[in-house]
Amino acid sequence: MGDVISAALVDFALNAGGGIIVRPFRKHDAHELFALTLANRESLSQWLTWVPSVTSVGDTREYLRGSERSALEHRAFVCGIYVNGPLAGAIELHDIDWLNRHAKVGYWLDEAHRGQGIMTRAVRALVEYAFDALDLNRVEIRAAAENRPSRAVAERLDFRLEGTLRERVLLHGKFHDYAVYGALRAEWQGGEGA
């Protein structure tokens, strides 16, 4: 980790273009994040195991407290995706391994904002931040093998499909395989339109 991390790196705002800003969540974002989660509960529950456990703004507030601790400890950066002002989704750089210089990216987007290239831009901005500002060497994206929209983001950004984790996640009484995508700093081009 060395000199790479500073307080400024914990409190950043990334301009992804097209009116899209990625910035870490704070506790005061709890109501807006809970409302967006609630509005998208059905579609998010299809692929995300944590959704049923979010039943109140208090659950979201507690999650954001933990996210702030993770950022201060440099273990994860959990961010909102803001489109022309309002919150439209979430993205995080998590499981940061400073010794081996790699991390994972996870994300979700409000149904009304899907199919517009927003997530591709947000992921590109966060991956560039991981490589340039945090000096990471590798970033992974993992998505359910059947979750084509999530996999398409990785593929548009030229992440390489490296393998499949068989029956990795239990959702709705069924085990799902997970596709593992990786990008290396030395090879990073940022995908289409970069």
LOGUKOL-433649 format. One record per residue (C-alpha): residue in three letters; x, y, z. Coordinates in steps of 0.05 Angstrom, whole numbers, padded with zeros to 5 digits, always signed. Example, Ala and Ser with C-alpha at 12.3 -4.5 7.8 and 13.67 -1.06 7.14 Angstrom:
// LOGUKOL-433649
Ala+00246-00090+00156 Ser+00273-00021+00143 
END
This chain:
// LOGUKOL-433649
Met+00000+00000+00000 Gly+00056+00048+00017 Asp+00047+00120-00003 Val-00011+00105-00051 Ile-00068+00114-00001 Ser-00085+00182+00028 Ala-00148+00214+00056 Ala-00160+00245-00012 Leu-00164+00175-00043 Val-00219+00155+00006 Asp-00262+00215-00012 Phe-00262+00219-00088 Ala-00311+00235-00143 Leu-00300+00205-00212 Asn-00330+00238-00273 Ala-00349+00181-00320 Gly-00376+00228-00374 Gly-00448+00237-00397 Gly-00469+00269-00331 Ile-00447+00206-00292 Ile-00410+00215-00226 Val-00384+00158-00183 Arg-00370+00177-00110 Pro-00366+00140-00044 Phe-00431+00135-00005 Arg-00437+00170+00062 Lys-00486+00158+00119 His-00531+00214+00096 Asp-00544+00176+00031 Ala-00583+00122+00068 His-00654+00146+00051 Glu-00639+00155-00023 Leu-00603+00088-00028 Phe-00658+00051+00010 Ala-00712+00082-00034 Leu-00675+00060-00097 Thr-00663-00010-00070 Leu-00736-00016-00051 Ala-00759+00008-00120 Asn-00714-00045-00153 Arg-00723-00101-00103 Glu-00753-00151-00151 Ser-00701-00143-00207 Leu-00643-00139-00158 Ser-00666-00201-00120 Gln-00658-00242-00183 Trp-00581-00239-00177 Leu-00562-00208-00110 Thr-00565-00248-00046 Trp-00565-00188+00001 Val-00629-00155-00024 Pro-00679-00193+00021 Ser-00641-00172+00083 Val-00653-00098+00068 Thr-00720-00083+00100 Ser-00712-00013+00128 Val-00673+00051+00121 Gly-00638+00030+00185 Asp-00610-00031+00149 Thr-00583+00014+00095 Arg-00556+00063+00146 Glu-00518+00006+00180 Tyr-00491-00018+00113 Leu-00465+00052+00098 Arg-00432+00057+00166 Gly-00395-00008+00150 Ser-00378+00019+00081 Glu-00346+00081+00111 Arg-00305+00038+00158 Ser-00283-00005+00099 Ala-00261+00057+00060 Leu-00222+00085+00119 Glu-00188+00018+00127 His-00176+00015+00052 Arg-00212-00053+00044 Ala-00268-00030-00003 Phe-00296+00033-00035 Val-00373+00030-00040 Cys-00400+00084-00085 Gly-00463+00113-00114 Ile-00472+00123-00188 Tyr-00505+00191-00198 Val-00535+00210-00266 Asn-00547+00285-00275 Gly-00554+00291-00200 Pro-00598+00235-00172 Leu-00574+00167-00150 Ala-00582+00113-00204 Gly-00544+00054-00176 Ala-00484+00029-00137 Ile-00414+00004-00153 Glu-00359-00019-00108 Leu-00286-00038-00110 His-00281-00092-00057 Asp-00237-00149-00031 Ile-00177-00104-00042 Asp-00113-00144-00033 Trp-00057-00093-00026 Leu-00002-00145-00021 Asn-00020-00176-00088 Arg-00051-00112-00116 His-00118-00137-00139 Ala-00192-00125-00125 Lys-00262-00140-00150 Val-00316-00095-00177 Gly-00390-00106-00164 Tyr-00449-00064-00189 Trp-00523-00054-00198 Leu-00566-00003-00233 Asp-00637+00023-00227 Glu-00683-00008-00280 Ala-00700+00059-00310 His-00626+00073-00325 Arg-00608+00006-00355 Gly-00589-00002-00428 Gln-00559+00068-00435 Gly-00485+00053-00425 Ile-00485+00083-00356 Met-00456+00022-00321 Thr-00403+00012-00373 Arg-00379+00084-00363 Ala-00382+00077-00286 Val-00343+00012-00286 Arg-00291+00041-00334 Ala-00281+00101-00289 Leu-00274+00058-00226 Val-00226+00009-00260 Glu-00183+00067-00285 Tyr-00182+00095-00214 Ala-00161+00026-00188 Phe-00104+00021-00237 Asp-00081+00094-00238 Ala-00094+00122-00169 Leu-00090+00058-00127 Asp-00036+00025-00168 Leu-00072-00042-00171 Asn-00050-00093-00222 Arg-00113-00135-00231 Val-00188-00124-00226 Glu-00241-00178-00228 Ile-00314-00178-00244 Arg-00356-00238-00224 Ala-00427-00247-00250 Ala-00477-00303-00250 Ala-00467-00342-00315 Glu-00540-00329-00333 Asn-00537-00254-00318 Arg-00524-00231-00389 Pro-00530-00156-00376 Ser-00477-00157-00321 Arg-00431-00201-00363 Ala-00441-00154-00422 Val-00411-00097-00382 Ala-00347-00137-00370 Glu-00344-00158-00443 Arg-00354-00087-00470 Leu-00296-00066-00427 Asp-00252-00122-00455 Phe-00246-00160-00390 Arg-00222-00230-00406 Leu-00267-00289-00388 Glu-00221-00331-00345 Gly-00266-00386-00322 Thr-00329-00408-00287 Leu-00340-00421-00213 Arg-00389-00479-00213 Glu-00450-00473-00168 Arg-00418-00414-00132 Val-00481-00378-00106 Leu-00547-00404-00078 Leu-00605-00360-00101 His-00678-00378-00094 Gly-00663-00451-00077 Lys-00618-00462-00137 Phe-00542-00460-00144 His-00515-00415-00199 Asp-00449-00416-00235 Tyr-00409-00352-00236 Ala-00367-00326-00293 Val-00300-00296-00273 Tyr-00272-00239-00315 Gly-00205-00206-00305 Ala-00169-00144-00330 Leu-00095-00129-00321 Arg-00066-00060-00316 Ala-00014-00073-00370 Glu-00068-00094-00419 Trp-00123-00044-00400 Gln-00151-00006-00458 Gly-00219+00011-00428 Gly-00261-00026-00479 Glu-00304+00002-00535 Gly-00305+00076-00542 Ala-00243+00084-00498 
END
